[in-house]
Amino acid sequence: MSVASALLRGKAPRTTTVTRPRTRQLRPWYQNPPLIAGLGVTGLLVLVAILAPLISPYDPLAQDLLNARQGPSVEHWLGTDTLGRDVLSRLIWGAQVNLRIGFLAVLIPFVFGTIVGAIAGYFGGWFDIIIMRIVDIFYALPFYVIVIALVFVLGSGESSIYLAIALVSWTAYATIVRGEVMVAKQLDYVRGARLGGLPKWRILVRHIGPNVMSQVLVYAMSDIVMDILAVVTLGYLGLGITPPTPEWGSMIVEGQTFITTNWLMATIPGIAVVITSLGLSWLGDGLSDHLNPDRRK
């Protein structure tokens, strides 16, 4: 029925209503429970590490052999270790050491792996082939085995840990960025930039780069956990931070012998490792939920 005939018969013409799809908006960060929990726990640990000189009740290196292996008391809330050092003070300073290594050890492979992966993914060719073959070699061996072997060769110490982790961890960042770039360069906005005559490097840095960083940032949170666990493992094996510097892995080793008589010596630093891992894991999950377009609400 036409509009004119409908009007002559006294009937309103039928109209078609076009409904626009609702645009999904990014859920506010304060409505993301994992992100809030991760920020709270991680922020508190970072604050403790920064304020260690102010809130530590004792010098973490001060020895008191007459009060060795004492249980919790008013003077020493978590007791003392085998050399009479305050466990709480060493735990607080250990947070500074472990978090510093965990965050800084991610920085070098994050930057290097991102650059290498972006170049390989966008330009391809022989550079991409060589990088991927190197990545395959590293993926063929377990992470901890390579790190332990490198630290054993390089010698114990903080600089050796940084170098060992950097030589291994960059491959994961390169793989993630390469895949994201290969997908992004086929999208319309990148094709439009190419048709507009923009230089390849400008397209890669200004257009593709910011849009592929979310996955790398999320992975970096879990990588910090892996690095902290690597430091603890190296300390447990005697290849970590040189004593008497307080470090959670070495504290666990020192307290393991006295687990039946003074269980706090080994248990407390172990709990600190678990809490740190949970905080960073929650932070990574929250960032993934917040930055991933498929999960936006």
Salt bridges, closest charged atoms under 4 A:
ASP81 OD2 - ARG85 NE 2.84
ASP81 OD2 - ARG90 NE 3.82
ASP86 OD1 - HIS76 ND1 2.90
ASP128 OD1 - ARG178 NE 2.58
ASP136 OD2 - ARG133 NH2 2.97
GLU158 OE1 - ARG100 NH2 2.96
GLU254 OE1 - ARG85 NH2 3.56
ASP289 OD2 - ARG27 NH2 2.30
